[in-house]
Amino acid sequence: MKKELEFRVNTMNLLNEIADCGLKEKTGILKVPLNVFRVLLARVAQRAIELDDPKLHILMLSLGLYNVPDMEISNMIEKIEQKINDNEK
């Protein structure tokens, strides 16, 4: 099986890093929009779960929007991809 270069982002940790460490102390004005964005992404993740679309699950996992340990994400993505491939045959 041919491996492809894979990128993942833990979106919530990235937003926390930007809000807590990436901004100067006096620039807290960005924390509110970042928190609103974080809440919106959580709602998107919840809706993705409700829709139960395998390709959407892969995107959500790649963005780190599901509460899944980092060590398990690759395995879950592989299982979902296999399910997609099986269904397409």
DSSP file (Angstrom, degrees, kcal/mol; ACC not computed):
  #  RESIDUE AA STRUCTURE BP1 BP2  ACC     N-H-->O    O-->H-N    N-H-->O    O-->H-N    TCO  KAPPA ALPHA  PHI   PSI    X-CA   Y-CA   Z-CA
    1    1 A M              0   0    0      0, 0.0     2,-0.4     0, 0.0     0, 0.0   0.000 360.0 360.0 360.0 132.8    0.0    0.0    0.0
    2    2 A K        -     0   0    0      1,-0.0     2,-0.3     0, 0.0     0, 0.0  -0.634 360.0-142.3 -81.5 127.3    1.4    3.4   -1.0
    3    3 A K        -     0   0    0     -2,-0.4     2,-0.3     3,-0.0    -1,-0.0  -0.699  11.8-154.5 -91.1 142.2    1.7    5.9    1.9
    4    4 A E        -     0   0    0     -2,-0.3     2,-0.2     1,-0.0     0, 0.0  -0.805  32.0 -92.4-110.3 154.7    0.9    9.6    1.4
    5    5 A L        -     0   0    0     -2,-0.3     2,-0.4     1,-0.0    -1,-0.0  -0.492  49.1-157.5 -64.4 131.5    2.3   12.5    3.3
    6    6 A E        -     0   0    0     -2,-0.2     2,-0.4     2,-0.0    -1,-0.0  -0.945  13.3-169.8-123.7 132.8   -0.2   13.2    6.1
    7    7 A F        +     0   0    0     -2,-0.4     2,-0.3     2,-0.0    -2,-0.0  -0.961   6.0 179.2-120.9 138.7   -0.8   16.3    8.0
    8    8 A R        -     0   0    0     -2,-0.4     2,-0.4    55,-0.1    55,-0.2  -0.978   9.5-160.4-134.6 150.8   -3.0   16.7   11.1
    9    9 A V        -     0   0    0     53,-2.9     2,-1.4    -2,-0.3     3,-0.2  -0.997  18.5-142.3-130.7 130.0   -3.7   19.7   13.2
   10   10 A N     >  -     0   0    0     -2,-0.4     4,-2.4     1,-0.2    54,-0.2  -0.752  26.6-171.7 -87.6  92.6   -5.0   19.7   16.8
   11   11 A T  H  > S+     0   0    0     52,-2.8     4,-2.5    -2,-1.4    -1,-0.2   0.868  76.9  50.3 -58.6 -44.4   -7.2   22.7   16.1
   12   12 A M  H  > S+     0   0    0     52,-0.4     4,-2.3    51,-0.3    -1,-0.2   0.907 112.1  47.6 -65.3 -40.9   -8.3   23.3   19.7
   13   13 A N  H  > S+     0   0    0      2,-0.2     4,-2.7     1,-0.2    -1,-0.2   0.889 110.7  53.0 -65.7 -37.3   -4.7   23.2   21.0
   14   14 A L  H  X S+     0   0    0     -4,-2.4     4,-2.5     2,-0.2    -2,-0.2   0.929 109.7  47.5 -61.6 -45.6   -3.7   25.6   18.2
   15   15 A L  H  X S+     0   0    0     -4,-2.5     4,-2.5     2,-0.2    -2,-0.2   0.901 112.5  49.6 -63.1 -40.6   -6.4   28.0   19.2
   16   16 A N  H  X S+     0   0    0     -4,-2.3     4,-3.1     2,-0.2     5,-0.4   0.922 110.6  50.4 -62.4 -43.6   -5.3   27.8   22.9
   17   17 A E  H  X>S+     0   0    0     -4,-2.7     4,-2.3     1,-0.2     5,-2.0   0.913 112.2  46.8 -61.5 -43.7   -1.7   28.3   21.9
   18   18 A I  H  <5S+     0   0    0     -4,-2.5     5,-0.4     3,-0.2    -1,-0.2   0.939 117.8  42.2 -63.1 -46.8   -2.6   31.4   19.9
   19   19 A A  H  <5S+     0   0    0     -4,-2.5    -2,-0.2    -5,-0.2    -1,-0.2   0.892 125.6  31.6 -69.2 -40.4   -4.8   32.8   22.6
   20   20 A D  H  <5S+     0   0    0     -4,-3.1    -3,-0.2    -5,-0.2    -2,-0.2   0.819 136.9  11.6 -92.2 -31.8   -2.5   32.0   25.6
   21   21 A C  T  <5S+     0   0    0     -4,-2.3    -3,-0.2    -5,-0.4    -2,-0.1   0.693 117.5  59.9-120.1 -27.9    1.0   32.3   24.3
   22   22 A G  S   <S+     0   0    0     -5,-2.0     2,-0.4    -6,-0.2    -4,-0.2   0.569  94.7  71.2 -85.5  -8.2    1.0   33.8   20.8
   23   23 A L  S    S-     0   0    0     -5,-0.4     5,-0.1    -6,-0.3     2,-0.0  -0.865  84.2-115.2-111.1 142.3   -0.6   37.1   21.9
   24   24 A K    >   -     0   0    0     -2,-0.4     3,-2.1     1,-0.1    -2,-0.1  -0.326  37.6-104.6 -66.0 157.6    1.0   39.9   23.9
   25   25 A E  T 3  S+     0   0    0      1,-0.3     3,-0.5     2,-0.1    -1,-0.1   0.817 120.0  50.4 -55.7 -34.3   -0.6   40.5   27.2
   26   26 A K  T 3  S+     0   0    0      1,-0.2    -1,-0.3     2,-0.1     3,-0.2   0.424  95.3  73.3 -87.6   1.8   -2.3   43.7   26.0
   27   27 A T    X   +     0   0    0     -3,-2.1     3,-1.4     1,-0.2    -1,-0.2  -0.113  50.8 129.8-108.0  37.1   -3.8   42.1   22.9
   28   28 A G  G >>  +     0   0    0     -3,-0.5     3,-1.6     1,-0.3     4,-0.6   0.540  47.4  92.5 -66.5  -6.0   -6.5   40.1   24.7
   29   29 A I  G 34 S+     0   0    0      1,-0.3     3,-0.4    -3,-0.2    -1,-0.3   0.788  81.1  56.9 -60.8 -26.6   -9.1   41.5   22.3
   30   30 A L  G <> S+     0   0    0     -3,-1.4     4,-2.1     1,-0.2    -1,-0.3   0.651  88.0  77.0 -79.3 -14.3   -8.5   38.4   20.0
   31   31 A K  H <> S+     0   0    0     -3,-1.6     4,-2.4     1,-0.2    -1,-0.2   0.886  90.5  54.3 -64.3 -37.5   -9.3   36.0   22.8
   32   32 A V  H  X S+     0   0    0     -4,-0.6     4,-2.5    -3,-0.4     5,-0.2   0.960 110.6  43.3 -63.6 -52.1  -13.1   36.6   22.4
   33   33 A P  H  > S+     0   0    0      0, 0.0     4,-2.6     0, 0.0    -1,-0.2   0.886 113.9  52.6 -62.2 -35.4  -13.2   35.8   18.7
   34   34 A L  H  X S+     0   0    0     -4,-2.1     4,-2.2     2,-0.2    -2,-0.2   0.904 110.7  47.0 -64.6 -40.0  -10.9   32.8   19.2
   35   35 A N  H  X S+     0   0    0     -4,-2.4     4,-2.2     2,-0.2    -1,-0.2   0.890 111.6  50.2 -68.8 -38.7  -13.2   31.5   21.9
   36   36 A V  H  X S+     0   0    0     -4,-2.5     4,-2.4     2,-0.2    -2,-0.2   0.923 111.8  49.0 -62.6 -43.4  -16.3   32.1   19.7
   37   37 A F  H  X S+     0   0    0     -4,-2.6     4,-2.5     2,-0.2    -2,-0.2   0.890 109.1  52.7 -62.1 -40.7  -14.6   30.2   16.9
   38   38 A R  H  X S+     0   0    0     -4,-2.2     4,-1.9     2,-0.2    -1,-0.2   0.912 110.2  47.5 -62.0 -43.6  -13.7   27.3   19.2
   39   39 A V  H  X S+     0   0    0     -4,-2.2     4,-1.9     2,-0.2    -2,-0.2   0.908 111.6  50.9 -64.4 -42.1  -17.3   27.0   20.3
   40   40 A L  H  X S+     0   0    0     -4,-2.4     4,-2.2     1,-0.2    -2,-0.2   0.908 108.8  51.0 -62.7 -42.3  -18.5   27.1   16.7
   41   41 A L  H  X S+     0   0    0     -4,-2.5     4,-2.5     1,-0.2    -1,-0.2   0.873 107.2  54.0 -63.4 -36.5  -16.0   24.4   15.7
   42   42 A A  H  X S+     0   0    0     -4,-1.9     4,-2.0     2,-0.2    -1,-0.2   0.893 109.0  48.6 -63.6 -38.6  -17.3   22.2   18.6
   43   43 A R  H  X S+     0   0    0     -4,-1.9     4,-2.3     2,-0.2    -2,-0.2   0.882 110.0  51.8 -67.2 -38.2  -20.8   22.6   17.2
   44   44 A V  H  X S+     0   0    0     -4,-2.2     4,-2.4     2,-0.2    -2,-0.2   0.918 109.4  50.1 -62.8 -43.3  -19.5   21.7   13.7
   45   45 A A  H  X S+     0   0    0     -4,-2.5     4,-1.9     1,-0.2    -2,-0.2   0.903 109.8  50.7 -61.8 -41.3  -17.9   18.6   15.2
   46   46 A Q  H  X S+     0   0    0     -4,-2.0     4,-1.9     1,-0.2    -1,-0.2   0.912 111.0  48.4 -63.0 -42.0  -21.2   17.6   16.9
   47   47 A R  H  X S+     0   0    0     -4,-2.3     4,-2.5     1,-0.2    -2,-0.2   0.881 107.6  55.5 -66.1 -37.6  -23.1   18.1   13.7
   48   48 A A  H  X>S+     0   0    0     -4,-2.4     4,-1.7     1,-0.2     5,-0.6   0.890 106.7  50.8 -61.4 -39.0  -20.6   16.0   11.8
   49   49 A I  H  <5S+     0   0    0     -4,-1.9    -1,-0.2     1,-0.2    -2,-0.2   0.922 110.3  49.5 -63.4 -43.4  -21.2   13.2   14.3
   50   50 A E  H  <5S+     0   0    0     -4,-1.9    -2,-0.2     1,-0.2    -1,-0.2   0.888 110.5  49.6 -63.0 -39.8  -24.9   13.5   13.7
   51   51 A L  H  <5S-     0   0    0     -4,-2.5    -1,-0.2    -5,-0.1    -2,-0.2   0.805  91.1-156.0 -70.8 -28.9  -24.5   13.3   10.0
   52   52 A D  T  <5 +     0   0    0     -4,-1.7    -3,-0.1     1,-0.2    -4,-0.1   0.885  28.3 162.3  54.2  47.0  -22.3   10.2   10.3
   53   53 A D     >< -     0   0    0     -5,-0.6     4,-2.3     1,-0.1     3,-0.3  -0.873  34.4-147.4 -96.1 120.2  -20.5   10.8    6.9
   54   54 A P  H  > S+     0   0    0      0, 0.0     4,-1.9     0, 0.0    -1,-0.1   0.877  97.3  49.6 -57.3 -42.0  -17.2    8.8    6.8
   55   55 A K  H  > S+     0   0    0      1,-0.2     4,-1.7     2,-0.2     5,-0.1   0.872 111.5  49.7 -66.6 -35.3  -15.3   11.3    4.7
   56   56 A L  H  > S+     0   0    0     -3,-0.3     4,-2.5     2,-0.2    -1,-0.2   0.871 106.5  56.2 -69.0 -36.8  -16.4   14.1    7.0
   57   57 A H  H  X S+     0   0    0     -4,-2.3     4,-2.7     1,-0.2    -2,-0.2   0.899 104.9  52.7 -60.1 -40.3  -15.2   12.0   10.0
   58   58 A I  H  X S+     0   0    0     -4,-1.9     4,-2.5     2,-0.2    -1,-0.2   0.923 110.2  47.5 -62.6 -43.5  -11.8   11.8    8.4
   59   59 A L  H  X S+     0   0    0     -4,-1.7     4,-1.6     2,-0.2    -2,-0.2   0.920 112.3  49.3 -62.5 -43.3  -11.6   15.6    8.1
   60   60 A M  H  <>S+     0   0    0     -4,-2.5     5,-2.6     1,-0.2     6,-0.5   0.904 112.2  48.1 -64.3 -41.0  -12.8   16.1   11.7
   61   61 A L  H ><5S+     0   0    0     -4,-2.7     3,-1.0     1,-0.2    -1,-0.2   0.903 109.4  53.3 -64.6 -40.7  -10.2   13.6   12.9
   62   62 A S  H 3<5S+     0   0    0     -4,-2.5   -53,-2.9     1,-0.3    -1,-0.2   0.804 110.5  47.5 -65.4 -29.0   -7.5   15.3   10.9
   63   63 A L  T 3<5S-     0   0    0     -4,-1.6   -52,-2.8   -55,-0.2   -51,-0.3   0.509 112.1-121.5 -87.7  -5.7   -8.4   18.6   12.4
   64   64 A G  T < 5S+     0   0    0     -3,-1.0   -52,-0.4    -4,-0.5    -3,-0.2   0.824  70.8 133.8  70.9  30.6   -8.4   17.1   15.9
   65   65 A L      < +     0   0    0     -5,-2.6     2,-0.3    -6,-0.2    -4,-0.2   0.534  51.4  74.8 -93.2  -6.4  -12.0   18.1   16.5
   66   66 A Y  S    S-     0   0    0     -6,-0.5     2,-2.2    -9,-0.1   -20,-0.0  -0.805  93.2-112.1-101.5 149.8  -13.1   14.8   17.9
   67   67 A N        +     0   0    0     -2,-0.3    -2,-0.1     2,-0.0    -6,-0.0  -0.525  69.7 133.4 -80.9  77.1  -12.1   13.7   21.4
   68   68 A V        -     0   0    0     -2,-2.2     5,-0.1    -7,-0.1    -2,-0.1  -0.990  62.8-106.2-128.5 133.3   -9.8   10.9   20.3
   69   69 A P    >>  -     0   0    0      0, 0.0     3,-1.9     0, 0.0     4,-0.8  -0.315  30.4-120.2 -58.7 142.6   -6.2   10.3   21.6
   70   70 A D  H >> S+     0   0    0      1,-0.3     3,-0.7     2,-0.2     4,-0.6   0.831 111.3  59.7 -53.7 -36.2   -3.6   11.4   19.1
   71   71 A M  H 34 S+     0   0    0      1,-0.2     4,-0.3     2,-0.1    -1,-0.3   0.712 107.5  46.2 -67.8 -20.1   -2.1    7.8   19.0
   72   72 A E  H <> S+     0   0    0     -3,-1.9     4,-2.4     2,-0.1    -1,-0.2   0.569  88.3  85.2 -99.1 -11.4   -5.5    6.4   17.8
   73   73 A I  H <X S+     0   0    0     -4,-0.8     4,-2.7    -3,-0.7     5,-0.2   0.926  89.7  48.9 -61.1 -47.9   -6.3    9.0   15.1
   74   74 A S  H  X S+     0   0    0     -4,-0.6     4,-2.5     1,-0.2    -1,-0.2   0.910 112.5  49.0 -59.4 -43.1   -4.3    7.3   12.3
   75   75 A N  H  > S+     0   0    0     -4,-0.3     4,-2.3     2,-0.2    -1,-0.2   0.909 111.9  48.5 -63.1 -42.1   -5.8    3.9   13.1
   76   76 A M  H  X S+     0   0    0     -4,-2.4     4,-2.4     2,-0.2    -2,-0.2   0.915 110.9  50.4 -65.2 -42.1   -9.3    5.3   13.1
   77   77 A I  H  X S+     0   0    0     -4,-2.7     4,-2.7     1,-0.2    -2,-0.2   0.922 110.3  50.2 -61.9 -43.6   -8.7    7.1    9.8
   78   78 A E  H  X S+     0   0    0     -4,-2.5     4,-2.4     1,-0.2    -1,-0.2   0.913 110.4  49.7 -60.9 -43.1   -7.4    3.9    8.2
   79   79 A K  H  X S+     0   0    0     -4,-2.3     4,-2.2     2,-0.2    -1,-0.2   0.911 112.5  47.1 -62.6 -42.4  -10.5    2.0    9.5
   80   80 A I  H  X S+     0   0    0     -4,-2.4     4,-2.5     2,-0.2    -2,-0.2   0.914 111.4  50.8 -66.4 -42.3  -12.8    4.6    8.0
   81   81 A E  H  X S+     0   0    0     -4,-2.7     4,-2.7     1,-0.2    -2,-0.2   0.899 109.9  50.7 -61.4 -40.1  -11.0    4.7    4.7
   82   82 A Q  H  X S+     0   0    0     -4,-2.4     4,-2.6     2,-0.2    -1,-0.2   0.907 109.7  50.1 -63.2 -41.5  -11.2    0.9    4.5
   83   83 A K  H  X S+     0   0    0     -4,-2.2     4,-2.1     2,-0.2    -2,-0.2   0.904 110.9  49.6 -62.5 -41.6  -15.0    1.1    5.2
   84   84 A I  H  X S+     0   0    0     -4,-2.5     4,-1.6     2,-0.2    -2,-0.2   0.939 112.2  47.6 -62.2 -47.2  -15.3    3.7    2.4
   85   85 A N  H  X S+     0   0    0     -4,-2.7     4,-0.8     1,-0.2    -2,-0.2   0.888 111.1  51.1 -62.2 -40.1  -13.3    1.5    0.0
   86   86 A D  H >< S+     0   0    0     -4,-2.6     3,-0.6     1,-0.2    -1,-0.2   0.893 110.6  49.1 -64.1 -39.8  -15.4   -1.6    0.9
   87   87 A N  H 3< S+     0   0    0     -4,-2.1    -1,-0.2     1,-0.2    -2,-0.2   0.784 106.8  55.9 -71.3 -27.5  -18.6    0.4    0.3
   88   88 A E  H 3<        0   0    0     -4,-1.6    -1,-0.2     1,-0.2    -2,-0.2   0.658 360.0 360.0 -80.3 -14.6  -17.5    1.6   -3.1
   89   89 A K    <<        0   0    0     -4,-0.8    -1,-0.2    -3,-0.6    -2,-0.2   0.465 360.0 360.0 -80.3 360.0  -16.8   -1.9   -4.4
